[in-house]
Amino acid sequence: MPAFDDSDFGVDTSLTQIKSKDSTLLQKVKSNGSHTVGSYGSTLSIPGGASLHQSIEVPATRSSISDTTPYMHNLSLSPSMKDRRGSRNSFGVSLPIPRSHRQSRLSSVYSAEGRPERPGMPPIQPTREILASHVQDMSTEKVKAAKDIAFVFDIDGVLVHGDRLIPEGKRVLDILNGDNELGIKIPHIFLTNGSGKPEQARVQQLSNILHSPISTDQFIQSHTPMRALAEYYDTVLVVGGEGYRCREFAEEYGFKNIVVPNDIIAWDPTIAPYRVFTPEERATSRPGDFAKTKIDAIMVFSDSRDYATDMQIIMDLLRSENGRLGTVAKDPESQRIPIYFSQGDMLCPTEHPIPRMSQGAFRIGLEAMYKALTGVELERVVYGKPELATYKYADEVITSWMDQIHNEEKLPKNIYMIGDNPASDIIGGNMYGWNTCLVRTGVYQGEGNDENNPASFGVFVNVLEAVKTAVRNELGQDFIFEFNDKINPVLHGNGASAIE
């Protein structure tokens, strides 16, 4: 894999010292004018109602305002395009992605009802296909321009909220799949920091929600490019997701020896003293003698469902001698095994009205804990948006999809990224040179454009308005977003022949 320098991102990579927001609170605060109640200022009041003789005010030794900034990487501290490190992982090396031309073993297409379909196309309608072909023959310039557009969609907060459809999402896919004046399929793929399911299962789920056929060949989850890591490591700890799903798709990716936290707890329950391990979990686990097993790397594929257990096991491995549980390394830096995260989003839109914490929150907690216990920074690799490797991989997927739907293996010139998160969708698209559209149906709810990571093409109320504006920008303001099935390209409306 080629290495990428900071200069490849076109941003200033100088690191600046970031001061704690509590630095101005280092002062003595008097209570009742007589005694010191703490070395830091306090913003939390003591609940009232208790008699002065029934309680004792004990001086606080730390601020009530949490201050994790000394423990975070600059990437975690500064998600802004203005002052963050150039979206590069802290190792300063390239992230492996699958080699093109992609021959997906997951290549299959699902309709809204789960039936196999043709890639990105509605059920076969010969009459419409013939009419569309004639229309396109008479509009060669517009067809050429349409093939030079591609859309890249985030999913959660743009097309869906959890399992609930955002209504404009279905109409957008109808238009791009051919319900437009040319009857032409406009290339589009799906690029999400979502994770935790095999691609095939997730695509079938999305097809059902969106009532539109989607192919695995136009779909990228945060951990999809991580399949390339199977060539590098023999035994890996896989973390996150529901049940054993992450183990399942890690096996599909080609990883050989896969360990999950439940396997380790079945081997030694004392490693997670507060975990209630059920008989059903024990029966489905794969215990081994992990004191003699060398784990080569840690893969956080999805959001943790048990922070306490997962953090404990990951910390044990990061502090071990070359990935052997039950040992503690004398030098945590030289003997530390690598850890990979599939994405870095702090928040994720769900059916809940307020976005929920995502994998980035888990990572930052782990970074802070590691620094507190070892005194050194945790080096880790983060895939997903806005990392460069993810966008390089997206280029390959778009090119492959163009080949499938138009028999033209090329990358369109005008690519539009549509997302709801300025700190991942927009910053990544901007740095990669794509046109970026920010929608207000997910994480971003602000007025105007985002100050730190502004969308280059604009802010829109929903995905439909973003797509219509982008298409009209490329194909003309008079472009019609509906195909007329009654049109006859040979005869005009009065029955006169269009051919003299």
C-alpha positions in Angstrom: 0.0 0.0 0.0 1.3 3.5 -0.7 1.9 5.8 2.2 0.2 9.2 2.4 1.9 12.3 3.8 0.1 15.1 5.6 0.6 17.2 2.4 -1.7 14.9 0.6 -4.6 16.3 2.6 -3.9 19.9 1.8 -4.3 21.1 5.4 -2.0 22.6 8.0 -0.7 19.7 10.2 1.0 21.7 12.9 -0.1 20.7 16.3 -1.0 23.3 18.9 -1.0 22.9 22.6 -4.6 22.8 23.8 -5.3 24.1 27.2 -7.7 22.6 29.6 -11.0 24.4 29.8 -10.7 24.1 33.6 -7.3 25.9 33.7 -9.0 29.1 34.8 -10.7 27.4 37.7 -7.4 26.7 39.6 -8.4 28.9 42.5 -9.4 28.7 46.2 -13.1 28.9 46.7 -14.4 29.9 50.1 -17.6 28.5 51.6 -19.5 30.5 54.2 -16.6 32.9 54.2 -14.5 30.7 56.5 -13.0 27.5 54.9 -11.6 26.2 51.7 -14.0 23.7 50.0 -11.7 22.6 47.2 -8.7 23.4 45.1 -10.9 23.7 42.0 -14.0 25.7 41.4 -17.3 23.9 41.7 -20.3 24.3 39.5 -22.5 21.7 41.2 -24.5 22.8 44.2 -24.9 20.5 47.2 -28.6 19.4 47.5 -30.4 21.4 50.1 -32.8 20.3 52.9 -30.2 18.7 55.2 -29.4 20.2 58.6 -26.0 21.6 59.2 -25.7 19.2 62.1 -26.6 16.1 60.1 -24.1 16.4 57.3 -20.5 17.3 56.9 -19.2 19.2 53.8 -16.0 17.4 52.8 -13.6 19.4 50.5 -13.6 18.2 46.9 -10.2 17.2 45.5 -11.1 17.5 41.8 -13.4 19.6 39.6 -17.0 18.6 39.0 -16.3 19.5 35.4 -14.9 16.4 33.7 -11.6 17.1 32.0 -10.3 14.4 29.7 -8.5 16.7 27.4 -5.0 15.8 28.7 -5.7 12.1 27.8 -7.0 12.6 24.3 -5.3 12.5 20.9 -5.4 15.7 18.9 -7.7 13.9 16.5 -10.2 13.4 19.3 -9.8 16.9 20.6 -10.1 18.8 17.3 -12.6 17.4 14.8 -12.6 20.8 13.1 -11.1 21.1 9.6 -9.3 24.2 10.8 -7.1 22.7 13.5 -7.4 18.9 13.5 -4.6 16.7 12.3 -5.1 16.0 8.6 -7.6 13.1 9.3 -4.7 10.7 9.4 -4.4 7.9 11.9 -1.8 8.3 14.6 0.6 5.7 13.3 1.2 7.8 10.2 1.0 4.8 7.9 -1.5 3.9 5.2 -4.6 1.9 6.0 -4.9 -1.3 3.9 -8.0 -1.5 1.7 -9.1 -4.3 -0.7 -7.3 -4.3 -4.0 -9.3 -3.3 -7.1 -10.8 -4.5 -9.4 -13.2 -5.6 -6.7 -14.7 -9.1 -7.2 -17.1 -9.1 -4.2 -18.0 -12.5 -2.8 -21.0 -10.6 -1.3 -22.1 -9.5 -4.8 -25.9 -9.9 -4.8 -28.8 -7.6 -5.1 -32.0 -7.5 -3.1 -35.4 -6.0 -3.9 -37.6 -4.5 -1.2 -39.2 -7.9 -0.8 -35.9 -9.7 -0.6 -36.0 -11.2 -4.1 -32.8 -11.2 -6.2 -32.9 -8.4 -8.7 -30.7 -6.8 -11.4 -28.1 -4.3 -10.0 -29.7 -1.0 -9.2 -32.6 -1.5 -11.6 -36.4 -1.9 -11.1 -38.3 -5.0 -12.2 -37.9 -5.7 -15.9 -40.1 -3.5 -18.0 -39.2 -4.0 -21.6 -41.4 -1.2 -23.0 -39.9 1.3 -20.6 -36.4 0.2 -21.3 -36.9 0.6 -25.0 -38.4 4.0 -24.7 -35.7 5.2 -22.4 -33.1 4.0 -24.8 -34.6 6.0 -27.6 -34.9 9.1 -25.4 -31.3 8.8 -24.5 -30.2 8.4 -28.1 -31.9 11.8 -28.8 -30.2 13.5 -25.8 -26.6 12.4 -26.1 -25.0 15.5 -24.5 -27.4 15.4 -21.5 -26.8 11.6 -21.2 -23.0 12.2 -21.2 -23.4 14.7 -18.4 -25.6 12.4 -16.4 -22.9 9.7 -16.6 -20.4 12.2 -15.2 -22.4 12.6 -12.0 -22.3 10.3 -9.0 -23.8 10.5 -5.5 -22.4 9.1 -2.3 -25.0 8.8 0.5 -24.5 8.5 4.2 -27.4 6.4 5.4 -28.4 7.1 9.0 -29.8 10.6 9.3 -29.9 11.0 5.5 -32.1 8.2 4.2 -33.3 6.5 7.4 -33.5 6.9 11.1 -32.7 3.5 12.5 -35.3 1.2 10.9 -37.6 4.1 10.0 -37.6 5.6 6.5 -37.0 9.3 5.9 -39.8 9.7 3.2 -37.6 11.8 0.8 -35.1 8.9 0.7 -37.2 6.6 -1.4 -38.1 9.3 -3.9 -34.3 10.1 -4.3 -33.5 6.4 -5.2 -36.4 6.2 -7.6 -35.1 9.3 -9.5 -31.5 7.9 -9.6 -32.7 4.5 -10.6 -34.3 5.9 -13.8 -37.5 7.8 -12.9 -36.2 11.0 -14.6 -36.7 12.5 -18.0 -33.9 10.5 -19.6 -34.9 7.2 -18.0 -31.2 6.9 -17.1 -29.6 5.4 -14.0 -27.4 8.0 -12.3 -24.5 6.3 -10.4 -24.8 6.3 -6.6 -23.3 4.3 -3.7 -23.8 4.2 0.0 -21.0 5.1 2.4 -21.8 4.7 6.0 -20.0 4.6 9.3 -22.6 2.2 10.4 -21.4 -1.3 11.3 -22.2 -4.5 13.1 -23.9 -6.6 10.4 -22.6 -8.5 7.3 -23.0 -6.4 4.2 -25.5 -8.8 2.7 -27.8 -8.7 5.7 -27.6 -4.9 6.0 -28.3 -4.4 2.2 -31.4 -6.6 2.4 -32.6 -4.6 5.5 -32.1 -1.3 3.7 -33.8 -2.5 0.6 -36.8 -3.4 2.7 -36.9 0.0 4.5 -36.3 2.1 1.4 -38.5 0.0 -0.9 -35.8 0.1 -3.5 -33.3 -2.5 -4.7 -29.7 -2.1 -3.4 -26.6 -4.1 -4.3 -23.8 -5.0 -2.0 -21.5 -3.8 -4.8 -22.7 -0.2 -4.2 -22.5 -0.4 -0.4 -19.6 0.3 2.0 -19.9 0.0 5.8 -17.2 1.4 8.1 -15.5 -2.1 8.4 -15.9 -3.2 4.8 -12.4 -2.0 3.8 -11.0 -3.8 6.9 -11.3 -7.1 5.1 -7.8 -6.3 3.8 -6.4 -6.7 7.3 -7.1 -10.5 7.2 -3.9 -10.8 5.2 -1.8 -9.3 8.0 -2.9 -11.0 11.3 -3.5 -14.7 12.2 -5.3 -14.4 15.6 -7.5 -11.3 16.3 -9.8 -10.1 19.1 -13.0 -8.9 17.5 -15.1 -6.5 19.6 -18.6 -4.9 19.2 -22.0 -5.7 17.7 -24.8 -7.9 18.8 -24.1 -11.5 19.8 -21.6 -13.1 17.5 -22.4 -11.1 14.3 -19.0 -9.5 14.2 -17.3 -12.9 14.4 -19.5 -14.1 11.5 -18.5 -11.4 9.1 -14.9 -11.4 10.3 -14.9 -15.1 9.1 -16.4 -13.9 5.8 -13.6 -11.4 5.5 -11.1 -14.1 5.7 -9.7 -13.8 9.3 -8.4 -17.1 10.4 -8.6 -17.3 14.2 -11.2 -15.0 15.7 -11.6 -14.5 19.4 -14.5 -12.5 21.0 -14.8 -11.3 24.6 -17.3 -14.1 25.5 -14.6 -16.7 24.6 -12.2 -15.1 27.1 -14.8 -14.8 29.8 -15.7 -18.5 29.4 -12.0 -19.3 29.9 -11.6 -17.1 32.9 -14.7 -15.4 34.4 -12.6 -13.4 36.9 -11.3 -11.3 34.0 -14.6 -9.4 34.1 -15.8 -9.6 37.7 -19.0 -7.7 37.3 -20.2 -9.5 34.2 -23.1 -11.9 34.6 -22.3 -14.7 32.2 -25.3 -16.8 31.3 -25.4 -20.5 30.5 -26.6 -19.7 27.0 -23.5 -17.4 26.4 -21.2 -20.1 27.8 -22.7 -22.7 25.5 -22.2 -20.6 22.4 -18.6 -19.4 23.2 -15.4 -20.9 22.1 -13.1 -21.0 25.2 -9.5 -21.8 24.8 -6.3 -21.6 26.8 -5.7 -17.9 26.2 -2.7 -17.8 28.5 -0.9 -19.7 25.7 -2.6 -17.8 22.8 -0.9 -14.9 21.2 -3.5 -12.4 19.9 -1.9 -10.4 17.1 -4.4 -7.4 16.9 -7.6 -6.0 18.2 -10.4 -5.1 15.8 -13.3 -2.9 17.1 -15.8 -3.6 14.3 -18.8 -2.0 15.9 -20.2 -0.3 18.9 -19.6 -2.1 22.2 -22.6 -3.5 23.9 -20.8 -3.9 27.2 -18.3 -1.1 27.8 -17.0 -2.4 31.1 -16.1 -5.9 29.9 -14.8 -4.9 26.5 -12.7 -2.1 27.9 -11.2 -4.4 30.6 -10.2 -7.1 28.1 -8.8 -4.6 25.6 -6.8 -2.8 28.3 -5.4 -6.2 29.5 -4.3 -7.0 25.9 -2.8 -3.5 25.2 -0.8 -3.7 28.4 0.3 -7.3 27.9 3.5 -8.7 26.6 2.8 -9.0 22.8 -0.8 -9.9 23.2 -0.7 -12.7 25.8 -3.4 -12.4 28.5 -2.2 -12.8 32.0 1.0 -10.9 31.4 2.0 -7.2 31.9 4.6 -5.7 29.6 7.5 -3.8 31.1 7.5 -1.5 28.1 3.9 -0.9 27.0 4.9 0.9 23.8 7.4 -1.6 22.3 5.3 -4.7 23.2 1.8 -3.3 22.5 -0.3 -5.0 19.8 -2.1 -2.8 17.3 -5.7 -1.8 17.7 -8.1 -0.8 14.8 -11.4 1.0 15.0 -13.9 0.8 12.2 -15.0 4.5 12.6 -14.6 7.5 14.8 -18.0 9.1 15.1 -18.8 10.5 18.5 -22.6 10.6 17.9 -25.0 8.7 15.7 -28.6 9.7 14.8 -31.2 7.0 15.8 -34.9 6.9 16.3 -34.3 8.7 19.6 -34.8 12.5 19.2 -31.2 13.3 20.4 -28.2 11.6 18.7 -26.7 8.7 20.7 -23.1 8.0 21.6 -21.2 6.0 19.0 -17.9 4.1 18.6 -15.9 7.3 18.9 -17.0 7.9 22.5 -15.8 4.3 23.3 -12.5 5.0 21.7 -11.9 8.3 23.5 -12.7 6.6 26.9 -10.2 3.9 26.0 -7.5 6.4 25.1 -8.0 8.3 28.3 -7.8 5.1 30.4 -4.7 3.9 28.6 -3.0 7.2 29.1 -4.0 7.3 32.8 -2.6 3.7 33.4 0.5 3.8 31.3 1.5 7.5 31.0 1.8 7.2 27.2 -0.5 7.9 24.3 -2.4 5.1 22.7 -1.5 4.6 19.0 -4.5 3.3 17.0 -5.8 3.2 13.5 -9.3 4.6 12.7 -11.1 3.6 9.5 -14.4 5.0 8.2 -15.2 8.6 7.3 -13.3 10.9 7.2 -10.2 8.8 6.7 -8.5 8.9 3.3 -8.5 5.1 2.8 -12.3 5.0 3.0 -12.6 7.5 0.2 -10.0 5.8 -2.0 -12.0 2.6 -1.6 -15.2 4.5 -2.5 -13.6 5.6 -5.8 -13.1 1.9 -6.6 -16.6 1.0 -5.8 -18.1 3.9 -7.8 -15.9 2.9 -10.8 -17.0 -0.7 -10.5 -20.6 0.3 -10.3 -20.3 2.5 -13.4 -19.1 -0.6 -15.2 -22.0 -2.7 -14.1 -24.8 -0.2 -15.0 -23.3 1.6 -18.0 -20.4 -0.7 -19.2 -18.0 2.2 -18.7 -15.3 1.5 -16.1 -14.6 5.1 -15.2 -14.9 7.5 -12.3 -17.4 10.3 -12.9 -16.0 13.8 -12.6 -18.7 15.4 -10.4 -19.2 13.5 -7.2 -21.6 14.7 -4.5 -21.3 13.5 -0.9 -24.6 13.9 1.0 -24.4 13.6 4.8 -25.7 14.8 8.1 -22.4 14.9 10.1 -20.0 17.8 9.5 -17.2 16.1 11.4 -17.2 13.0 9.2 -19.3 13.2 6.1 -18.5 16.8 5.2 -14.9 17.2 6.4 -13.9 13.9 4.6 -15.7 14.8 1.3 -14.1 18.3 1.4 -10.6 17.0 1.9 -11.1 14.5 -0.9 -12.3 17.1 -3.3 -15.9 16.0 -3.6 -18.9 18.4 -3.6 -20.5 18.2 -0.2 -24.1 18.6 0.8 -25.2 18.9 4.5 -28.7 17.9 5.4 -30.7 18.8 8.5 -32.4 15.4 9.1 -29.7 13.9 11.3 -26.8 15.0 13.5 -26.7 18.6 12.2 -29.6 20.8 13.2 -27.9 24.2 13.1 -28.8 27.3 11.2 -26.8 28.1 8.1 -23.7 26.2 7.2 -21.4 24.5 9.8 -18.7 27.0 11.0 -15.9 24.5 11.4 -16.6 22.1 8.5 -18.8 24.0 6.0 -20.4 22.0 3.2 -19.0 23.1 -0.2 -22.2 22.8 -2.1 -24.6 24.0 0.6 -27.0 23.0 3.4 -30.4 21.5 2.6 -33.6 20.6 4.4 -33.5 17.0 3.2 -31.8 14.6 0.8 -34.3 15.2 -2.0 -33.6 18.9 -2.1 -29.9 18.2 -2.2 -30.1 15.7 -5.1 -32.4 17.9 -7.1 -30.2 20.9 -6.7 -27.1 19.0 -7.6 -28.7 17.3 -10.7 -30.0 20.7 -12.0 -26.5 22.2 -11.4 -25.1 19.5 -13.8 -28.0 18.9 -16.3 -29.8 22.2 -16.3 -32.5 23.9 -14.3 -35.2 22.6 -16.5 -34.4 18.9 -15.9 -37.5 16.9 -15.1 -37.5 14.4 -12.3 -40.0 12.0 -13.7 -40.0 9.6 -16.7 -43.0 9.9 -19.0 -44.0 6.3 -19.9 -46.4 7.6 -22.6 -43.8 9.5 -24.5 -43.0 8.3 -28.1 -39.7 9.7 -29.2 -40.7 9.3 -32.9 -44.1 11.0 -32.7 -44.6 14.4 -31.0 -47.8 15.1 -29.0 -50.0 15.8 -32.1 -49.0 12.6 -33.8 -46.6 14.2 -36.2 -43.4 12.4 -36.9 -40.2 13.7 -35.4 -38.3 12.4 -38.3 -38.7 14.2 -41.6 
